[in-house]
Amino acid sequence: MATRDTKDRLRAARANGSPTKRRAGEGTAGADGKLPVEKKVRVTVDLPESMHRALRHRIADEGVDAQTFIRRLLARSLGT
């Protein structure tokens, strides 16, 4: 349980417009003026072995890591 002093400081911070919680996707610039990098989420996909093998060969041909290759592939497909 928060002490009375803690509650008073939180109440004062809210009254002054200081954020106590941020919504997902909300960010504030740091001291360097840059916004934080967007949060990443993990996605798991089950593939047939033959498709996984073909994917690994293609990734090796491109000379990049799997994450970079798949992110580029999805960005092209989604138009982002």
OpenMM code with the backbone's topology and positions (N, CA, C; nanometers):
from openmm import Vec3, app, unit

residues = "MET ALA THR ARG ASP THR LYS ASP ARG LEU ARG ALA ALA ARG ALA ASN GLY SER PRO THR LYS ARG ARG ALA GLY GLU GLY THR ALA GLY ALA ASP GLY LYS LEU PRO VAL GLU LYS LYS VAL ARG VAL THR VAL ASP LEU PRO GLU SER MET HIS ARG ALA LEU ARG HIS ARG ILE ALA ASP GLU GLY VAL ASP ALA GLN THR PHE ILE ARG ARG LEU LEU ALA ARG SER LEU GLY THR".split()
positions = [
    Vec3(0.0838, -0.1178, 0.0000),
    Vec3(0.0000, 0.0000, 0.0000),
    Vec3(0.0881, 0.1237, 0.0000),
    Vec3(0.0536, 0.2222, -0.0823),
    Vec3(0.1339, 0.3436, -0.0946),
    Vec3(0.1154, 0.4309, 0.0293),
    Vec3(0.2246, 0.4946, 0.0672),
    Vec3(0.2167, 0.5853, 0.1822),
    Vec3(0.1465, 0.7132, 0.1415),
    Vec3(0.1041, 0.7898, 0.2409),
    Vec3(0.0349, 0.9155, 0.2132),
    Vec3(0.1244, 1.0094, 0.1329),
    Vec3(0.2545, 1.0115, 0.1642),
    Vec3(0.3482, 1.0974, 0.0921),
    Vec3(0.3543, 1.0589, -0.0564),
    Vec3(0.3579, 0.9295, -0.0840),
    Vec3(0.3607, 0.8819, -0.2227),
    Vec3(0.2332, 0.9210, -0.2956),
    Vec3(0.1200, 0.9026, -0.2292),
    Vec3(-0.0078, 0.9399, -0.2909),
    Vec3(-0.0125, 1.0898, -0.3191),
    Vec3(0.0378, 1.1713, -0.2269),
    Vec3(0.0393, 1.3164, -0.2470),
    Vec3(0.1279, 1.3544, -0.3660),
    Vec3(0.2430, 1.2896, -0.3774),
    Vec3(0.3324, 1.3199, -0.4905),
    Vec3(0.2698, 1.2783, -0.6228),
    Vec3(0.2028, 1.1622, -0.6268),
    Vec3(0.1350, 1.1192, -0.7494),
    Vec3(0.0226, 1.2153, -0.7868),
    Vec3(-0.0552, 1.2579, -0.6873),
    Vec3(-0.1640, 1.3520, -0.7116),
    Vec3(-0.1091, 1.4832, -0.7662),
    Vec3(0.0016, 1.5321, -0.7094),
    Vec3(0.0635, 1.6571, -0.7552),
    Vec3(0.1163, 1.6416, -0.8978),
    Vec3(0.1759, 1.5266, -0.9286),
    Vec3(0.2279, 1.5037, -1.0635),
    Vec3(0.1154, 1.5048, -1.1656),
    Vec3(0.0036, 1.4404, -1.1324),
    Vec3(-0.1108, 1.4396, -1.2237),
    Vec3(-0.1656, 1.5796, -1.2435),
    Vec3(-0.1728, 1.6572, -1.1371),
    Vec3(-0.2257, 1.7935, -1.1445),
    Vec3(-0.1375, 1.8814, -1.2329),
    Vec3(-0.0081, 1.8520, -1.2367),
    Vec3(0.0850, 1.9306, -1.3185),
    Vec3(0.0956, 1.8789, -1.4606),
    Vec3(0.0183, 1.7786, -1.4922),
    Vec3(0.0188, 1.7260, -1.6293),
    Vec3(0.1262, 1.6227, -1.6544),
    Vec3(0.1973, 1.5809, -1.5522),
    Vec3(0.2990, 1.4781, -1.5695),
    Vec3(0.2309, 1.3440, -1.5907),
    Vec3(0.2707, 1.2716, -1.6946),
    Vec3(0.2068, 1.1422, -1.7175),
    Vec3(0.2508, 1.0409, -1.6128),
    Vec3(0.1562, 0.9674, -1.5589),
    Vec3(0.1911, 0.8610, -1.4665),
    Vec3(0.1866, 0.7270, -1.5381),
    Vec3(0.1065, 0.7167, -1.6431),
    Vec3(0.1001, 0.5973, -1.7256),
    Vec3(0.0900, 0.6407, -1.8711),
    Vec3(0.1453, 0.5596, -1.9591),
    Vec3(0.1349, 0.5883, -2.1016),
    Vec3(0.0573, 0.4766, -2.1666),
    Vec3(-0.0176, 0.5120, -2.2692),
    Vec3(-0.0887, 0.4116, -2.3471),
    Vec3(0.0093, 0.3440, -2.4416),
    Vec3(-0.0254, 0.2242, -2.4855),
    Vec3(0.0578, 0.1516, -2.5805),
    Vec3(0.0775, 0.2359, -2.7055),
    Vec3(0.1998, 0.2443, -2.7523),
    Vec3(0.2291, 0.3214, -2.8728),
    Vec3(0.2617, 0.4664, -2.8456),
    Vec3(0.2350, 0.5139, -2.7241),
    Vec3(0.2661, 0.6511, -2.6895),
    Vec3(0.4118, 0.6586, -2.6512),
    Vec3(0.4798, 0.7593, -2.6962),
    Vec3(0.6192, 0.7759, -2.6587),
    Vec3(0.6524, 0.9220, -2.6405),
    Vec3(0.7535, 0.9466, -2.5650),
    Vec3(0.8014, 1.0833, -2.5495),
    Vec3(0.9464, 1.0853, -2.5907),
    Vec3(0.9893, 1.1964, -2.6441),
    Vec3(1.1270, 1.2094, -2.6885),
    Vec3(1.2196, 1.2076, -2.5681),
    Vec3(1.3333, 1.1451, -2.5854),
    Vec3(1.4332, 1.1414, -2.4798),
    Vec3(1.5175, 1.2676, -2.4829),
    Vec3(1.6219, 1.2693, -2.4040),
    Vec3(1.7098, 1.3856, -2.3950),
    Vec3(1.7728, 1.4178, -2.5302),
    Vec3(1.7932, 1.3146, -2.6136),
    Vec3(1.8537, 1.3370, -2.7449),
    Vec3(1.7513, 1.3799, -2.8494),
    Vec3(1.6226, 1.3886, -2.8111),
    Vec3(1.5184, 1.4335, -2.9030),
    Vec3(1.4627, 1.3243, -2.9921),
    Vec3(1.5121, 1.2019, -2.9779),
    Vec3(1.4660, 1.0915, -3.0616),
    Vec3(1.3527, 1.0167, -2.9924),
    Vec3(1.2551, 0.9748, -3.0719),
    Vec3(1.1459, 0.8936, -3.0188),
    Vec3(1.1951, 0.7512, -2.9978),
    Vec3(1.1395, 0.6813, -2.9012),
    Vec3(1.1819, 0.5429, -2.8797),
    Vec3(1.1436, 0.4553, -2.9986),
    Vec3(1.2179, 0.3481, -3.0162),
    Vec3(1.1905, 0.2533, -3.1236),
    Vec3(1.0585, 0.1828, -3.0931),
    Vec3(0.9800, 0.1594, -3.1977),
    Vec3(0.8515, 0.0933, -3.1793),
    Vec3(0.8707, -0.0445, -3.1166),
    Vec3(0.7840, -0.0784, -3.0232),
    Vec3(0.7890, -0.2071, -2.9554),
    Vec3(0.7695, -0.3186, -3.0568),
    Vec3(0.8427, -0.4257, -3.0390),
    Vec3(0.8315, -0.5400, -3.1284),
    Vec3(0.7540, -0.6518, -3.0599),
    Vec3(0.6869, -0.7317, -3.1394),
    Vec3(0.6151, -0.8492, -3.0898),
    Vec3(0.6668, -0.9717, -3.1642),
    Vec3(0.6629, -1.0849, -3.0981),
    Vec3(0.7115, -1.2083, -3.1585),
    Vec3(0.5957, -1.2799, -3.2281),
    Vec3(0.6228, -1.3317, -3.3471),
    Vec3(0.5240, -1.4060, -3.4243),
    Vec3(0.5828, -1.5437, -3.4541),
    Vec3(0.5045, -1.6473, -3.4321),
    Vec3(0.5478, -1.7837, -3.4599),
    Vec3(0.4596, -1.8403, -3.5697),
    Vec3(0.5230, -1.9003, -3.6683),
    Vec3(0.4496, -1.9572, -3.7814),
    Vec3(0.4997, -2.0993, -3.8039),
    Vec3(0.4079, -2.1924, -3.8171),
    Vec3(0.4437, -2.3305, -3.8502),
    Vec3(0.4479, -2.3431, -4.0023),
    Vec3(0.5591, -2.3982, -4.0530),
    Vec3(0.5769, -2.4160, -4.1972),
    Vec3(0.6046, -2.5628, -4.2275),
    Vec3(0.5633, -2.6078, -4.3456),
    Vec3(0.6054, -2.7407, -4.3887),
    Vec3(0.7583, -2.7418, -4.4035),
    Vec3(0.8193, -2.8561, -4.3808),
    Vec3(0.9662, -2.8647, -4.3890),
    Vec3(1.0192, -2.8165, -4.5229),
    Vec3(0.9518, -2.8504, -4.6306),
    Vec3(1.0002, -2.8112, -4.7639),
    Vec3(0.9991, -2.6586, -4.7799),
    Vec3(0.8971, -2.5941, -4.7270),
    Vec3(0.8902, -2.4477, -4.7355),
    Vec3(0.9979, -2.3839, -4.6474),
    Vec3(1.0208, -2.4403, -4.5301),
    Vec3(1.1241, -2.3888, -4.4412),
    Vec3(1.2621, -2.4016, -4.5052),
    Vec3(1.2863, -2.5154, -4.5685),
    Vec3(1.4137, -2.5378, -4.6372),
    Vec3(1.4324, -2.4362, -4.7494),
    Vec3(1.3274, -2.4158, -4.8297),
    Vec3(1.3352, -2.3187, -4.9392),
    Vec3(1.3582, -2.1776, -4.8851),
    Vec3(1.2913, -2.1451, -4.7754),
    Vec3(1.3084, -2.0137, -4.7133),
    Vec3(1.4522, -1.9951, -4.6674),
    Vec3(1.5092, -2.0945, -4.6002),
    Vec3(1.6473, -2.0837, -4.5516),
    Vec3(1.7457, -2.0664, -4.6680),
    Vec3(1.7228, -2.1387, -4.7781),
    Vec3(1.8096, -2.1237, -4.8954),
    Vec3(1.8007, -1.9823, -4.9520),
    Vec3(1.6784, -1.9308, -4.9617),
    Vec3(1.6580, -1.7957, -5.0153),
    Vec3(1.7235, -1.6906, -4.9266),
    Vec3(1.7103, -1.7084, -4.7961),
    Vec3(1.7727, -1.6152, -4.7018),
    Vec3(1.9245, -1.6182, -4.7183),
    Vec3(1.9814, -1.7371, -4.7326),
    Vec3(2.1262, -1.7500, -4.7524),
    Vec3(2.1686, -1.6826, -4.8820),
    Vec3(2.0898, -1.6988, -4.9882),
    Vec3(2.1207, -1.6346, -5.1170),
    Vec3(2.1214, -1.4821, -5.1044),
    Vec3(2.0291, -1.4275, -5.0229),
    Vec3(2.0206, -1.2822, -5.0051),
    Vec3(2.1354, -1.2285, -4.9200),
    Vec3(2.1928, -1.3148, -4.8376),
    Vec3(2.3051, -1.2727, -4.7548),
    Vec3(2.2664, -1.1859, -4.6356),
    Vec3(2.1439, -1.2019, -4.5872),
    Vec3(2.0996, -1.1268, -4.4690),
    Vec3(2.0509, -1.2265, -4.3647),
    Vec3(2.0243, -1.1765, -4.2433),
    Vec3(1.9706, -1.2664, -4.1413),
    Vec3(1.8212, -1.2881, -4.1663),
    Vec3(1.7664, -1.3910, -4.1035),
    Vec3(1.6274, -1.4302, -4.1264),
    Vec3(1.5293, -1.3186, -4.0893),
    Vec3(1.5527, -1.2511, -3.9775),
    Vec3(1.4606, -1.1446, -3.9358),
    Vec3(1.4538, -1.0331, -4.0394),
    Vec3(1.5688, -0.9910, -4.0874),
    Vec3(1.5723, -0.8839, -4.1875),
    Vec3(1.5000, -0.9266, -4.3142),
    Vec3(1.5268, -1.0477, -4.3613),
    Vec3(1.4636, -1.0975, -4.4828),
    Vec3(1.3118, -1.1023, -4.4682),
    Vec3(1.2646, -1.1598, -4.3579),
    Vec3(1.1199, -1.1762, -4.3382),
    Vec3(1.0521, -1.0410, -4.3177),
    Vec3(1.1163, -0.9489, -4.2457),
    Vec3(1.0585, -0.8148, -4.2286),
    Vec3(1.0462, -0.7432, -4.3636),
    Vec3(1.1490, -0.7556, -4.4487),
    Vec3(1.1432, -0.6920, -4.5813),
    Vec3(1.0317, -0.7545, -4.6651),
    Vec3(1.0222, -0.8870, -4.6591),
    Vec3(0.9193, -0.9589, -4.7343),
    Vec3(0.7802, -0.9146, -4.6920),
    Vec3(0.7585, -0.9062, -4.5603),
    Vec3(0.6285, -0.8630, -4.5095),
    Vec3(0.6010, -0.7157, -4.5418),
    Vec3(0.7013, -0.6310, -4.5328),
    Vec3(0.6822, -0.4884, -4.5630),
    Vec3(0.6404, -0.4705, -4.7086),
    Vec3(0.7041, -0.5453, -4.7996),
    Vec3(0.6656, -0.5370, -4.9420),
    Vec3(0.5234, -0.5873, -4.9612),
    Vec3(0.4903, -0.6975, -4.8976),
    Vec3(0.3584, -0.7574, -4.9120),
    Vec3(0.2487, -0.6685, -4.8544),
    Vec3(0.2780, -0.6026, -4.7414),
    Vec3(0.1776, -0.5186, -4.6742),
    Vec3(0.1793, -0.3740, -4.7231),
    Vec3(0.2778, -0.3409, -4.8040),
    Vec3(0.2863, -0.2042, -4.8565),
    Vec3(0.3257, -0.1010, -4.7513),
    Vec3(0.4083, -0.1427, -4.6554),
    Vec3(0.4512, -0.0481, -4.5514),
    Vec3(0.5965, -0.0113, -4.5663),
] * unit.nanometer
topology = app.Topology()
chain = topology.addChain("A")
for resn in residues:
    res = topology.addResidue(resn, chain)
    for name in ("N", "CA", "C"):
        topology.addAtom(name, app.Element.getBySymbol(name[0]), res)
